[in-house]
Amino acid sequence: MAVKFKIKVVKIGNSLRITIPKEVAEAINLKAGDLVDISLENNCIIVHKIEQEQHKIKKSRNEN
């Protein structure tokens, strides 16, 4: 699904923030408190939702 939005970047303290549009969040079932991976590829910001099972596996590996 190709979805495109223009979103203004906002400065909050020392950080810059953007808001994920509701339509995008709903499309990937993203909710407050979910974890995401953020990477930079070819001058593009990639945000990838971490599924709960992936998070549990990563967390258990880090605890050992």
Distance bins in CASP14 RR format, pairs under 12 A and 6 or more apart:
PFRMAT RR
TARGET T0000
AUTHOR 0000-0000-0000
RMODE 2
METHOD distances of the structure
MODEL  1
1 23 0 0 0 0 1 0 0 0 0 0 0
1 24 0 0 0 0 1 0 0 0 0 0 0
1 26 0 0 0 0 0 1 0 0 0 0 0
1 27 1 0 0 1 0 0 0 0 0 0 0
1 28 0 0 0 0 1 0 0 0 0 0 0
2 24 0 0 0 0 0 1 0 0 0 0 0
2 27 0 0 0 0 0 1 0 0 0 0 0
3 20 0 0 0 0 0 1 0 0 0 0 0
3 21 1 0 0 1 0 0 0 0 0 0 0
3 22 0 0 0 0 0 1 0 0 0 0 0
3 23 1 0 0 1 0 0 0 0 0 0 0
3 24 1 0 1 0 0 0 0 0 0 0 0
3 25 0 0 0 0 0 1 0 0 0 0 0
3 26 0 0 0 0 0 1 0 0 0 0 0
3 27 1 0 0 1 0 0 0 0 0 0 0
3 28 0 0 0 0 0 1 0 0 0 0 0
4 21 0 0 0 0 0 1 0 0 0 0 0
4 23 0 0 0 0 0 1 0 0 0 0 0
4 24 0 0 0 0 1 0 0 0 0 0 0
5 18 0 0 0 0 1 0 0 0 0 0 0
5 19 0 0 0 0 1 0 0 0 0 0 0
5 20 0 0 0 0 1 0 0 0 0 0 0
5 21 1 0 1 0 0 0 0 0 0 0 0
5 22 0 0 0 0 0 1 0 0 0 0 0
5 23 0 0 0 0 1 0 0 0 0 0 0
5 24 1 0 0 1 0 0 0 0 0 0 0
5 25 0 0 0 0 0 1 0 0 0 0 0
5 27 0 0 0 0 0 1 0 0 0 0 0
6 18 0 0 0 0 0 1 0 0 0 0 0
6 19 0 0 0 0 0 1 0 0 0 0 0
6 21 0 0 0 0 0 1 0 0 0 0 0
7 16 0 0 0 0 0 1 0 0 0 0 0
7 17 0 0 0 0 1 0 0 0 0 0 0
7 18 1 0 1 0 0 0 0 0 0 0 0
7 19 1 0 0 1 0 0 0 0 0 0 0
7 20 0 0 0 0 1 0 0 0 0 0 0
7 21 1 0 0 1 0 0 0 0 0 0 0
7 24 0 0 0 0 1 0 0 0 0 0 0
7 45 0 0 0 0 0 1 0 0 0 0 0
8 16 0 0 0 0 0 1 0 0 0 0 0
8 17 0 0 0 0 1 0 0 0 0 0 0
8 18 1 0 0 1 0 0 0 0 0 0 0
8 19 0 0 0 0 1 0 0 0 0 0 0
9 15 0 0 0 0 0 1 0 0 0 0 0
9 16 1 0 1 0 0 0 0 0 0 0 0
9 17 1 0 0 1 0 0 0 0 0 0 0
9 18 1 0 1 0 0 0 0 0 0 0 0
9 19 0 0 0 0 1 0 0 0 0 0 0
9 45 0 0 0 0 0 1 0 0 0 0 0
10 16 1 0 0 1 0 0 0 0 0 0 0
10 17 1 0 1 0 0 0 0 0 0 0 0
10 18 1 0 0 1 0 0 0 0 0 0 0
10 19 0 0 0 0 1 0 0 0 0 0 0
11 17 1 0 0 1 0 0 0 0 0 0 0
11 18 0 0 0 0 0 1 0 0 0 0 0
12 18 0 0 0 0 0 1 0 0 0 0 0
12 19 0 0 0 0 0 1 0 0 0 0 0
16 45 0 0 0 0 0 1 0 0 0 0 0
18 24 0 0 0 0 0 1 0 0 0 0 0
18 38 0 0 0 0 0 1 0 0 0 0 0
18 45 0 0 0 0 1 0 0 0 0 0 0
18 47 0 0 0 0 1 0 0 0 0 0 0
19 25 0 0 0 0 1 0 0 0 0 0 0
20 26 0 0 0 0 1 0 0 0 0 0 0
20 27 0 0 0 0 0 1 0 0 0 0 0
20 28 0 0 0 0 1 0 0 0 0 0 0
20 30 1 0 0 1 0 0 0 0 0 0 0
20 31 0 0 0 0 0 1 0 0 0 0 0
20 32 0 0 0 0 0 1 0 0 0 0 0
20 34 0 0 0 0 0 1 0 0 0 0 0
20 36 0 0 0 0 1 0 0 0 0 0 0
20 38 0 0 0 0 0 1 0 0 0 0 0
20 45 0 0 0 0 0 1 0 0 0 0 0
20 47 1 0 0 1 0 0 0 0 0 0 0
20 49 0 0 0 0 0 1 0 0 0 0 0
21 27 0 0 0 0 1 0 0 0 0 0 0
21 28 0 0 0 0 0 1 0 0 0 0 0
21 30 0 0 0 0 0 1 0 0 0 0 0
22 28 0 0 0 0 0 1 0 0 0 0 0
22 30 0 0 0 0 1 0 0 0 0 0 0
22 31 0 0 0 0 0 1 0 0 0 0 0
23 30 0 0 0 0 0 1 0 0 0 0 0
24 30 1 0 0 1 0 0 0 0 0 0 0
24 36 0 0 0 0 0 1 0 0 0 0 0
24 47 0 0 0 0 1 0 0 0 0 0 0
24 49 0 0 0 0 0 1 0 0 0 0 0
25 31 1 0 0 1 0 0 0 0 0 0 0
25 32 0 0 0 0 1 0 0 0 0 0 0
25 33 0 0 0 0 0 1 0 0 0 0 0
25 34 0 0 0 0 1 0 0 0 0 0 0
25 36 0 0 0 0 0 1 0 0 0 0 0
25 47 0 0 0 0 0 1 0 0 0 0 0
25 49 0 0 0 0 1 0 0 0 0 0 0
27 49 0 0 0 0 0 1 0 0 0 0 0
28 34 0 0 0 0 1 0 0 0 0 0 0
28 36 0 0 0 0 1 0 0 0 0 0 0
28 47 0 0 0 0 1 0 0 0 0 0 0
28 48 0 0 0 0 1 0 0 0 0 0 0
28 49 1 0 1 0 0 0 0 0 0 0 0
28 50 0 0 0 0 0 1 0 0 0 0 0
28 51 0 0 0 0 0 1 0 0 0 0 0
29 49 1 0 0 1 0 0 0 0 0 0 0
29 51 0 0 0 0 1 0 0 0 0 0 0
29 52 0 0 0 0 0 1 0 0 0 0 0
30 36 1 0 0 1 0 0 0 0 0 0 0
30 47 0 0 0 0 1 0 0 0 0 0 0
30 48 0 0 0 0 0 1 0 0 0 0 0
30 49 1 0 1 0 0 0 0 0 0 0 0
30 50 0 0 0 0 0 1 0 0 0 0 0
30 51 0 0 0 0 0 1 0 0 0 0 0
31 49 0 0 0 0 1 0 0 0 0 0 0
31 52 0 0 0 0 0 1 0 0 0 0 0
33 49 0 0 0 0 0 1 0 0 0 0 0
33 50 0 0 0 0 0 1 0 0 0 0 0
33 52 0 0 0 0 0 1 0 0 0 0 0
33 55 0 0 0 0 0 1 0 0 0 0 0
34 47 0 0 0 0 0 1 0 0 0 0 0
34 48 0 0 0 0 0 1 0 0 0 0 0
34 49 1 0 0 1 0 0 0 0 0 0 0
34 50 1 0 0 1 0 0 0 0 0 0 0
34 51 0 0 0 0 1 0 0 0 0 0 0
34 52 0 0 0 0 1 0 0 0 0 0 0
34 54 0 0 0 0 0 1 0 0 0 0 0
34 55 0 0 0 0 1 0 0 0 0 0 0
35 47 0 0 0 0 0 1 0 0 0 0 0
35 48 0 0 0 0 1 0 0 0 0 0 0
35 49 1 0 0 1 0 0 0 0 0 0 0
35 50 1 0 1 0 0 0 0 0 0 0 0
35 51 0 0 0 0 1 0 0 0 0 0 0
35 52 0 0 0 0 1 0 0 0 0 0 0
35 53 0 0 0 0 0 1 0 0 0 0 0
35 54 0 0 0 0 1 0 0 0 0 0 0
35 55 1 0 1 0 0 0 0 0 0 0 0
35 56 0 0 0 0 0 1 0 0 0 0 0
35 58 0 0 0 0 1 0 0 0 0 0 0
35 59 0 0 0 0 1 0 0 0 0 0 0
36 45 0 0 0 0 0 1 0 0 0 0 0
36 46 0 0 0 0 1 0 0 0 0 0 0
36 47 1 0 1 0 0 0 0 0 0 0 0
36 48 1 0 0 1 0 0 0 0 0 0 0
36 49 1 0 1 0 0 0 0 0 0 0 0
36 50 1 0 0 1 0 0 0 0 0 0 0
36 51 0 0 0 0 0 1 0 0 0 0 0
36 54 0 0 0 0 0 1 0 0 0 0 0
36 55 0 0 0 0 0 1 0 0 0 0 0
37 45 0 0 0 0 0 1 0 0 0 0 0
37 46 1 0 0 1 0 0 0 0 0 0 0
37 47 1 0 0 1 0 0 0 0 0 0 0
37 48 1 0 1 0 0 0 0 0 0 0 0
37 49 0 0 0 0 1 0 0 0 0 0 0
37 50 1 0 1 0 0 0 0 0 0 0 0
37 51 0 0 0 0 0 1 0 0 0 0 0
37 54 0 0 0 0 1 0 0 0 0 0 0
37 55 0 0 0 0 0 1 0 0 0 0 0
37 58 0 0 0 0 0 1 0 0 0 0 0
38 44 0 0 0 0 0 1 0 0 0 0 0
38 45 1 0 0 1 0 0 0 0 0 0 0
38 46 1 0 0 1 0 0 0 0 0 0 0
38 47 1 0 1 0 0 0 0 0 0 0 0
38 48 1 0 0 1 0 0 0 0 0 0 0
38 49 0 0 0 0 0 1 0 0 0 0 0
38 50 0 0 0 0 0 1 0 0 0 0 0
39 45 1 0 0 1 0 0 0 0 0 0 0
39 46 1 0 1 0 0 0 0 0 0 0 0
39 47 0 0 0 0 1 0 0 0 0 0 0
39 48 1 0 0 1 0 0 0 0 0 0 0
40 46 1 0 0 1 0 0 0 0 0 0 0
40 47 0 0 0 0 0 1 0 0 0 0 0
41 47 0 0 0 0 0 1 0 0 0 0 0
41 48 0 0 0 0 0 1 0 0 0 0 0
48 54 0 0 0 0 1 0 0 0 0 0 0
49 55 0 0 0 0 0 1 0 0 0 0 0
50 56 0 0 0 0 1 0 0 0 0 0 0
50 57 0 0 0 0 0 1 0 0 0 0 0
50 58 1 0 0 1 0 0 0 0 0 0 0
50 59 0 0 0 0 0 1 0 0 0 0 0
51 57 0 0 0 0 1 0 0 0 0 0 0
51 58 0 0 0 0 0 1 0 0 0 0 0
52 58 0 0 0 0 0 1 0 0 0 0 0
52 59 0 0 0 0 0 1 0 0 0 0 0
53 59 0 0 0 0 0 1 0 0 0 0 0
53 60 0 0 0 0 0 1 0 0 0 0 0
54 60 0 0 0 0 0 1 0 0 0 0 0
54 61 0 0 0 0 0 1 0 0 0 0 0
55 61 0 0 0 0 0 1 0 0 0 0 0
55 62 0 0 0 0 0 1 0 0 0 0 0
56 62 0 0 0 0 0 1 0 0 0 0 0
56 63 0 0 0 0 0 1 0 0 0 0 0
57 63 0 0 0 0 0 1 0 0 0 0 0
57 64 0 0 0 0 0 1 0 0 0 0 0
58 64 0 0 0 0 0 1 0 0 0 0 0
END
